[in-house]
Amino acid sequence: MSINATGPIACRYCDLVEVCRLCGIIARRESGELQRAGTAPRTLPVGARLFRAGEPAHSLFAVRQGMLKTVDVGTDGEEHVVAVNTPGDVLGTEAFGKRIYVHDVVAVQPVAYCKLPLSLLSTQYARVNELAIALINMLSRASVRRAPPVRGTIHQRVAALILELSRRFEQSGADGRRFSLGMTRQEIASLLGTRIETVSRTLQKMHREKEIEVAGQQVTLLSLKPATV
């Protein structure tokens, strides 16, 4: 599977880094024990599911590269996008409050990720206080990774999404000025609670007015700034 040339983010940009350090995963990487611990980096092709709603929750997943979407699947099989997941995000945190995953998570780009089995956490009794603090901090960061609020004009909602992605890519050490939206226009429309035609027209208008440059899924920020949202 092809992963883009920028490579996975460094561990220091990942929300799971302190938990991994306390579990000894980072320190063991050079010794080869990482693979045996079940936490070796893995890949996921476009369209594949990281996990499905209703499956037993057994692991946390750290996104190292690529993008995913978190979706609710209706009784008619239609997907509703509720969040977009970027490098540095930790997925599966509902495992701490429930015994099952509550959403489907699907790759919209080729993804590289790390998997931290929950069973590994249970062996870390000697560091329980530090580990508890690290988990609380990680969960607090994960809780804010939600879709932009569906309010305001469509221009404001699209701009908010682009600027939020820009901020998150920059925080993960990637290029926050030029990046891929990852999602199709239909997925963006689902995320923002509007129609695909409206999203397409808005992106075209922002391109014409030189707020952004759009080429397929690739976006380059020009004059678009947080103050315009």
C-alpha positions in Angstrom: 0.0 0.0 0.0 1.3 3.4 -0.9 1.7 6.0 1.9 2.4 9.6 1.0 6.0 10.7 0.9 5.9 12.9 4.0 6.0 9.8 6.2 4.4 9.0 9.5 4.5 11.7 12.2 7.1 11.5 15.0 5.9 9.9 18.2 6.2 13.2 20.1 3.3 14.6 18.1 1.0 11.8 19.0 -1.5 12.0 21.9 -0.7 8.5 22.9 3.1 9.2 23.4 3.1 9.5 27.2 1.0 6.4 27.7 3.3 4.4 25.4 6.4 5.7 27.3 4.9 4.6 30.6 4.1 1.2 29.2 7.7 0.9 28.0 6.8 0.6 24.3 9.0 3.4 23.0 12.0 2.2 25.0 11.6 -1.3 23.7 11.4 -0.3 20.0 15.1 -0.8 19.4 15.2 -4.2 21.1 12.6 -5.7 18.8 10.1 -6.3 21.6 7.6 -3.8 20.0 6.4 -6.4 17.5 5.9 -9.0 20.2 4.0 -6.6 22.4 1.4 -6.2 19.6 2.1 -2.5 19.1 4.1 -2.5 15.9 3.0 0.1 13.3 0.4 -1.2 10.9 -1.3 0.1 7.7 -4.8 0.3 6.5 -6.0 0.8 2.9 -8.5 3.3 1.7 -12.1 2.1 2.5 -11.0 -0.4 5.2 -12.4 -0.1 8.7 -10.2 0.3 11.7 -13.1 -1.0 13.8 -16.9 -1.3 13.6 -19.6 -0.1 16.0 -20.6 -3.0 18.3 -17.3 -4.8 18.2 -15.7 -5.6 21.6 -13.3 -2.7 22.5 -9.8 -4.3 22.9 -7.3 -1.6 21.8 -6.5 2.1 21.4 -5.3 3.2 18.0 -2.9 6.1 17.3 -3.1 7.7 13.8 0.5 8.2 12.5 -0.3 9.0 8.8 -3.3 9.5 6.6 -6.9 10.3 7.4 -10.0 8.5 8.6 -13.6 9.3 9.1 -15.7 8.4 12.1 -19.2 7.5 11.0 -22.6 6.5 12.3 -24.3 3.9 10.0 -28.1 4.2 9.8 -30.6 1.3 9.7 -30.8 1.9 5.9 -27.0 1.5 5.6 -26.4 5.2 4.9 -23.3 6.7 6.6 -23.3 10.0 8.5 -19.8 11.4 9.1 -19.4 12.7 12.6 -15.7 13.4 12.8 -12.5 13.4 10.7 -9.4 11.9 12.2 -5.9 13.1 11.4 -2.3 12.2 12.4 -1.8 12.4 16.2 -5.4 11.5 17.0 -6.1 8.5 19.3 -9.2 6.4 18.4 -11.1 3.8 20.5 -11.1 5.8 23.7 -14.7 4.8 24.3 -13.2 1.6 25.5 -12.7 3.2 28.9 -16.5 3.9 29.4 -18.0 1.0 27.3 -17.0 -2.5 26.4 -17.7 -1.9 22.7 -16.7 0.6 20.0 -19.6 3.0 19.3 -18.8 4.1 15.8 -17.3 2.8 12.6 -13.9 4.3 11.7 -13.0 4.1 8.0 -9.8 5.1 6.1 -10.3 7.8 3.5 -6.5 7.9 2.7 -3.9 5.1 3.2 -3.3 5.1 6.9 -0.4 4.2 9.1 -1.3 3.6 12.8 -0.1 2.1 16.0 -2.2 -0.3 18.1 -2.0 -0.4 21.9 -3.9 -3.4 23.4 -5.8 -2.5 26.5 -4.4 -5.7 28.1 -0.9 -4.1 28.0 -2.2 -1.2 30.2 -3.4 -3.6 32.8 0.1 -4.9 33.4 1.5 -1.5 34.4 0.5 -1.5 38.1 3.9 -0.2 39.3 3.3 3.1 37.4 -0.5 3.3 38.0 -0.5 6.9 39.2 1.6 8.2 36.3 -0.3 6.1 33.8 -3.7 7.3 35.2 -2.6 10.9 34.7 -1.3 10.2 31.2 -4.6 8.5 30.3 -6.7 11.4 31.6 -4.6 13.9 29.7 -4.9 11.8 26.5 -8.7 11.4 26.9 -9.1 15.1 27.5 -7.3 15.8 24.2 -9.3 13.1 22.3 -12.6 14.5 23.6 -12.2 17.8 21.6 -11.5 16.1 18.3 -15.0 16.6 16.9 -16.5 18.0 13.7 -16.8 21.7 13.4 -20.1 22.9 14.8 -22.9 22.9 12.2 -23.9 26.5 12.4 -23.3 29.8 10.5 -23.2 30.2 6.7 -22.0 27.4 4.5 -18.9 29.5 3.8 -18.2 29.8 7.5 -18.6 26.1 8.1 -16.4 25.1 5.1 -13.8 27.7 6.2 -13.9 26.4 9.8 -13.3 22.8 8.6 -10.3 23.8 6.4 -8.8 25.9 9.2 -9.3 23.2 11.8 -7.5 20.7 9.6 -4.8 23.2 8.9 -4.3 23.7 12.7 -4.3 19.9 13.4 -1.8 19.2 10.6 0.5 22.0 11.9 0.3 20.6 15.4 1.4 17.2 14.2 4.5 18.6 12.5 3.0 18.5 9.0 2.4 21.3 6.5 -0.6 23.3 7.7 -0.7 25.5 4.6 -0.9 22.9 1.9 -2.6 19.5 2.6 -5.2 17.1 1.4 -8.8 17.3 2.6 -8.8 13.5 2.5 -12.6 13.3 2.2 -14.8 13.4 -0.8 -17.2 16.3 -1.4 -20.0 14.0 -0.3 -18.2 13.1 3.0 -17.6 16.8 3.7 -21.3 17.5 3.0 -22.3 14.8 5.5 -19.9 16.1 8.1 -21.2 19.7 7.7 -24.9 18.8 7.4 -25.4 20.1 3.9 -25.5 19.0 0.2 -22.6 18.0 -2.0 -23.5 20.6 -4.6 -23.3 23.3 -1.9 -19.9 22.2 -0.8 -18.6 22.1 -4.3 -19.9 25.6 -5.1 -18.5 27.0 -1.9 -15.0 25.5 -2.5 -15.1 26.9 -6.1 -16.1 30.3 -4.9 -13.3 30.3 -2.3 -10.9 29.3 -5.0 -12.1 32.1 -7.4 -11.8 34.7 -4.6 -8.3 33.4 -3.8 -9.0 32.5 -0.2 -7.7 29.0 -1.0 -6.4 27.1 -4.0 -8.2 23.9 -4.7 -7.0 21.0 -6.9 -9.1 17.9 -6.3 -8.7 17.1 -2.7 -5.5 19.2 -2.4 -6.0 22.6 -0.7 -3.5 25.5 -0.3 -4.3 28.3 2.0 -3.9 31.8 0.4 -5.8 34.6 2.1 -8.0 32.4 4.4 -7.4 33.3 8.0 -9.1 32.4 11.3 -10.5 35.9 11.5 -12.6 35.3 8.4 -14.6 32.5 10.1 
